[in-house]
Structures are given as C-alpha cells and as structure tokens.
Amino acid sequence: MVKNLVSLFAGGGLFTEGAKIEGLFPTGAIEFDEKKAEIYELNHGDRIDVVDILEVESWEKYKNCWMLQASPPCKNSSCRKVYENRSKKILALAEDVQLAKSITQAIEKIKPRYFLLENVAGYKGTEAMNSIQETLTRLGYSFRRLDLNSVDFGVPQKRNRIFLLACLDYQILESLDLSPYYRPRVGWYAGIKRHLGTCRQKTLAAYQVAAIQKAIAAGKISLNDVAVLVGGAGSNPKRPTVTNYKAPSPTVRSCEG
C-alpha cells in the first residue's frame, strides 16, 4: 500500500521530510505563504498549492490519501502571545475556529485513513481543537492525544507540542508505542558544538551580562562551565533565560540572536 501524505499548512515541508524518512509519499500540500511554499519546493521538488485554505472550493484532488496532516498557525495559542485587548483576542481565536472548519471540511471530503494534527500545548481545549475532535467523532474516527516534548527524542531544545492522531481502527491507537523512539536528553552545547566555528562573534548586551552574573550568583551556572546560553533579541530583556551547557535549550524564537 502506498502511504501517501497530504499536508495542510505545509510550511517549508519539515513534517514532510520526517514523514518521507518514515516511508510516506507526499502527493499534495497546501500553504498560504508564497515564500514558505518556495522553500517546500526546494526541499521536496514537489508541486505545492499556494492558496488560502479558507478559499479551497474542492478537495477532490486530495482524495484517497493515507494520511492527512495539519499544523494550523499556533501564534494565537502560544504561551508568549500577548493581546492588546480582549476584542483582539476574540478576533484572533475566531480566526482559528474558521481555519479549524476548513480542516474538518478536508477530513470529511478526503476521508483519510489517518489524520494527524500538530500544534502548541495552548491549542489544547480551544474551540478550534474541540470542533475538530467533534467532527472526527461524528465521522467514526477514534483519536488519541499525545503531549510530547522534542527533548525526549534526542533534540537539544525544549518544544512542548500536542499531537492528535486519529484513525478508523481504535485498536491501532491502543497499541501505539512510542518507546522505541525515545532518546536520552542532549544539552544544547553538544547539539551545536560542531557549528560554532561558523558563527559570528557578537558583543553581549548589558542586560545579558547582568543575567549571566545573576545566574552565577544563584548557582545556576559556574565560571568553569564550557559555555552558557543567554536569551537574545527575541527574549525578555528583563528576564533573559540563561541555560547551562549540559541542559537542553529553551524554545528559541526566530528573532533571537
């Protein structure tokens, strides 16, 4: 059986890369952002549909897929998200619900053997996720929610994520065993050591120096440590994170130095 994959909110195709390693064959993808879609094509050489999922009129071309995967935008459910006022929060969460409706339409029309949703931990319990779960139940799917952290799989960075895996055979979900994939935790320094020679040297900002001094005083790090990781431009200048070289990195934002 060909384990073909259709990805919604495909981004640059990182999930697709992992799926290919595990034997899945990508046959379709949707991404709204043109630049991300270009990266997807560079990574996989496959045609990706650059379209707003809210404007998809027919799902016919994506039928007969083995797995439908969706990673809707997570910014509105991120623990770092701060809203200026309640009205903006309501509008943002309403947008998530609309995207979820498109996902449920895709599930209903495509009828995949498996469905996989990935998002940040804050997505759990939202109206958007609840609507997806209700649709799965109505269509006869069983599902299992997995709360996973990348550090438990050998990645030197903490990333808490929820995965909602659904299929039409509940026995498959009951027998699902991830233990063969677990790996010992890796410190951030060990993870990037080989790349340090390619990094540009930068002068620490005053708030970063102060944070390191405070961490030393608190015994969190030592002057004898090989290296420390301190939050950069994307972190909170009042409370930048300082991480011992043996520990996994906290989640790093793309704007951090």
ChimeraX attribute file (.defattr): number of C-alpha atoms within 10 A of each C-alpha:
attribute: neighborCount
match mode: 1-to-1
recipient: residues
	/A:1	4
	/A:2	9
	/A:3	17
	/A:4	19
	/A:5	24
	/A:6	25
	/A:7	23
	/A:8	21
	/A:9	22
	/A:10	26
	/A:11	23
	/A:12	20
	/A:13	24
	/A:14	14
	/A:15	16
	/A:16	23
	/A:17	16
	/A:18	11
	/A:19	17
	/A:20	16
	/A:21	10
	/A:22	10
	/A:23	11
	/A:24	18
	/A:25	19
	/A:26	22
	/A:27	16
	/A:28	20
	/A:29	26
	/A:30	21
	/A:31	23
	/A:32	18
	/A:33	15
	/A:34	14
	/A:35	12
	/A:36	17
	/A:37	24
	/A:38	18
	/A:39	15
	/A:40	23
	/A:41	14
	/A:42	12
	/A:43	14
	/A:44	16
	/A:45	10
	/A:46	13
	/A:47	15
	/A:48	21
	/A:49	16
	/A:50	18
	/A:51	16
	/A:52	13
	/A:53	20
	/A:54	13
	/A:55	8
	/A:56	12
	/A:57	7
	/A:58	11
	/A:59	13
	/A:60	10
	/A:61	10
	/A:62	19
	/A:63	16
	/A:64	16
	/A:65	22
	/A:66	21
	/A:67	24
	/A:68	27
	/A:69	25
	/A:70	22
	/A:71	18
	/A:72	19
	/A:73	16
	/A:74	16
	/A:75	16
	/A:76	20
	/A:77	19
	/A:78	14
	/A:79	12
	/A:80	8
	/A:81	11
	/A:82	11
	/A:83	12
	/A:84	8
	/A:85	8
	/A:86	9
	/A:87	9
	/A:88	11
	/A:89	15
	/A:90	11
	/A:91	12
	/A:92	15
	/A:93	16
	/A:94	15
	/A:95	15
	/A:96	21
	/A:97	19
	/A:98	14
	/A:99	18
	/A:100	22
	/A:101	19
	/A:102	17
	/A:103	25
	/A:104	18
	/A:105	17
	/A:106	21
	/A:107	22
	/A:108	15
	/A:109	14
	/A:110	21
	/A:111	21
	/A:112	23
	/A:113	17
	/A:114	20
	/A:115	23
	/A:116	18
	/A:117	19
	/A:118	20
	/A:119	21
	/A:120	22
	/A:121	19
	/A:122	16
	/A:123	23
	/A:124	18
	/A:125	10
	/A:126	13
	/A:127	15
	/A:128	20
	/A:129	18
	/A:130	15
	/A:131	17
	/A:132	21
	/A:133	19
	/A:134	12
	/A:135	17
	/A:136	20
	/A:137	14
	/A:138	11
	/A:139	13
	/A:140	13
	/A:141	20
	/A:142	20
	/A:143	22
	/A:144	15
	/A:145	15
	/A:146	12
	/A:147	12
	/A:148	16
	/A:149	16
	/A:150	17
	/A:151	22
	/A:152	17
	/A:153	18
	/A:154	17
	/A:155	19
	/A:156	24
	/A:157	22
	/A:158	19
	/A:159	17
	/A:160	15
	/A:161	17
	/A:162	18
	/A:163	18
	/A:164	20
	/A:165	18
	/A:166	26
	/A:167	21
	/A:168	19
	/A:169	14
	/A:170	14
	/A:171	10
	/A:172	13
	/A:173	16
	/A:174	11
	/A:175	8
	/A:176	9
	/A:177	9
	/A:178	8
	/A:179	8
	/A:180	7
	/A:181	9
	/A:182	12
	/A:183	13
	/A:184	11
	/A:185	18
	/A:186	20
	/A:187	20
	/A:188	23
	/A:189	22
	/A:190	13
	/A:191	16
	/A:192	11
	/A:193	9
	/A:194	9
	/A:195	9
	/A:196	10
	/A:197	9
	/A:198	7
	/A:199	7
	/A:200	6
	/A:201	8
	/A:202	7
	/A:203	7
	/A:204	11
	/A:205	12
	/A:206	9
	/A:207	17
	/A:208	22
	/A:209	13
	/A:210	14
	/A:211	20
	/A:212	22
	/A:213	16
	/A:214	14
	/A:215	17
	/A:216	14
	/A:217	11
	/A:218	10
	/A:219	10
	/A:220	12
	/A:221	19
	/A:222	16
	/A:223	11
	/A:224	6
	/A:225	10
	/A:226	10
	/A:227	15
	/A:228	17
	/A:229	19
	/A:230	20
	/A:231	21
	/A:232	19
	/A:233	14
	/A:234	13
	/A:235	16
	/A:236	11
	/A:237	15
	/A:238	10
	/A:239	11
	/A:240	19
	/A:241	18
	/A:242	21
	/A:243	22
	/A:244	20
	/A:245	19
	/A:246	17
	/A:247	19
	/A:248	23
	/A:249	24
	/A:250	17
	/A:251	11
	/A:252	15
	/A:253	12
	/A:254	8
	/A:255	9
	/A:256	11
	/A:257	12
